[in-house]
């Protein structure tokens, strides 16, 4: 007798569970797909939607880089290469090279924490695909430029004031938020 | 009609050529035209539609890049597969291995001989139509077993064996459900079965009595199992058998198996529509126009009605695929032998008893069955609304993304 009851219960459960399952999948059928059709069919660039503290590809603002080499020294995998030489004419030091190998970079963020002016920063950029690994080395110097020297009493030139502010804000809010 | 076709064929041929040869060539030509103009696009579009439907049920988008909304995805897939290398394993049984996809494919294509797309639109109205259909679709088993055996691979062989066991088992409930309809219509001819029904739902065999309603679902489930569709796709269960009997196939031969599977989806729907849903039946007058006076419009309407009915069940098969997980081998066999065969027998004898008591049918019971089905549909809609209210999702009714 128990077998008979179980038999009909099985039939009932099968019909009921399939029916219920079909209603659930049908309700999903009329829902909005959650797919983001990256890269071309999106309302907004993905970069713009990423959070501020997203660690994307590094960028350096050479105008406020003091050439202290803190980032090069702190980098665990030596993906930052900085070359500095003395210019005999102006008696000042010039950058000859500032390369970051994105291919090696592991986005640990130690360099941006070490930077005193906030010139080396993580961007929201993440599209690094290229055909040749050499193309992944970012060169921030095309010709020799002098190092940045912070002026006593603050900057006067509006462009520089803005840049220093951006660097400072980056340091405060993102690189060292606890300070 | 017959006379003109005969004249047409004879007119194209030289005098000396025998008429039988002419008819053979014409038959081959018709088969090629039907294959390339109807079956291939149908199977292709079905594969695309299935992927879209399935994707939407999983909150994805599915293929929408090739052509408008990905409609030409199947062409891209076909071109890709033609370009691929046709690998034959060194230890395979070469001849059988090469032959197997074509056996499967001809088993599926042969079904189109008796599918009635309209009152005039049927390749051959055999007087044993449904019997022929059950027989020719069984040819697929031979092909699958052949593929499994000749690949000389244990996964392939297991897949082939499972498929054979499954298809042979599910022939029984399918056959019993078909027999229910045959008792009602008194004929094996596909056109005869449709002519025994009417255009209105209460004239369809599905609502004839409660037993035929159950028999319809028995038939549909058994047909899904025979078509190796999810949840009965254990012959190609990738978690256990890599890809079952198609493991060793590549390129176009691989595609031929799936071509047959997708095309089969439409065949399943067409048989369901023919046997239970009134086939191509349309009212004698539509919007005040007597259909007999407009033969072309009548043909188009009949084809449309039949196509929609058939495709509705192809859609349900896709939907089931998006819903249910694959059953285990023992569950599959238990379901067939312990549940579906007895229930199909009950349906068959119930219908026989019904016919003995009410040889002309019982209108009240027919309408009661129809009303019950309507209530189930309403309950279904209510449950869908409930599921939507429950999770408060963003609704998106547009079919395109």
Boltz contact constraints between the chains, C-beta under 6 A:
constraints:
  - contact:
      token1: [A, 21]
      token2: [B, 323]
      max_distance: 6.0
  - contact:
      token1: [A, 22]
      token2: [B, 323]
      max_distance: 6.0
  - contact:
      token1: [A, 23]
      token2: [B, 383]
      max_distance: 6.0
  - contact:
      token1: [A, 23]
      token2: [B, 384]
      max_distance: 6.0
  - contact:
      token1: [A, 23]
      token2: [B, 387]
      max_distance: 6.0
  - contact:
      token1: [A, 24]
      token2: [B, 387]
      max_distance: 6.0
  - contact:
      token1: [A, 25]
      token2: [B, 57]
      max_distance: 6.0
  - contact:
      token1: [A, 25]
      token2: [B, 322]
      max_distance: 6.0
  - contact:
      token1: [A, 25]
      token2: [B, 323]
      max_distance: 6.0
  - contact:
      token1: [A, 26]
      token2: [B, 384]
      max_distance: 6.0
  - contact:
      token1: [A, 27]
      token2: [B, 384]
      max_distance: 6.0
  - contact:
      token1: [A, 27]
      token2: [B, 387]
      max_distance: 6.0
  - contact:
      token1: [A, 27]
      token2: [B, 388]
      max_distance: 6.0
  - contact:
      token1: [A, 28]
      token2: [B, 57]
      max_distance: 6.0
  - contact:
      token1: [A, 29]
      token2: [B, 56]
      max_distance: 6.0
  - contact:
      token1: [A, 29]
      token2: [B, 57]
      max_distance: 6.0
  - contact:
      token1: [A, 30]
      token2: [B, 395]
      max_distance: 6.0
  - contact:
      token1: [A, 30]
      token2: [B, 397]
      max_distance: 6.0
  - contact:
      token1: [A, 31]
      token2: [B, 393]
      max_distance: 6.0
  - contact:
      token1: [A, 32]
      token2: [B, 394]
      max_distance: 6.0
  - contact:
      token1: [A, 32]
      token2: [B, 396]
      max_distance: 6.0
  - contact:
      token1: [A, 33]
      token2: [B, 59]
      max_distance: 6.0
  - contact:
      token1: [A, 33]
      token2: [B, 60]
      max_distance: 6.0
  - contact:
      token1: [A, 33]
      token2: [B, 61]
      max_distance: 6.0
  - contact:
      token1: [A, 33]
      token2: [B, 401]
      max_distance: 6.0
  - contact:
      token1: [A, 34]
      token2: [B, 59]
      max_distance: 6.0
  - contact:
      token1: [A, 35]
      token2: [B, 60]
      max_distance: 6.0
  - contact:
      token1: [A, 35]
      token2: [B, 61]
      max_distance: 6.0
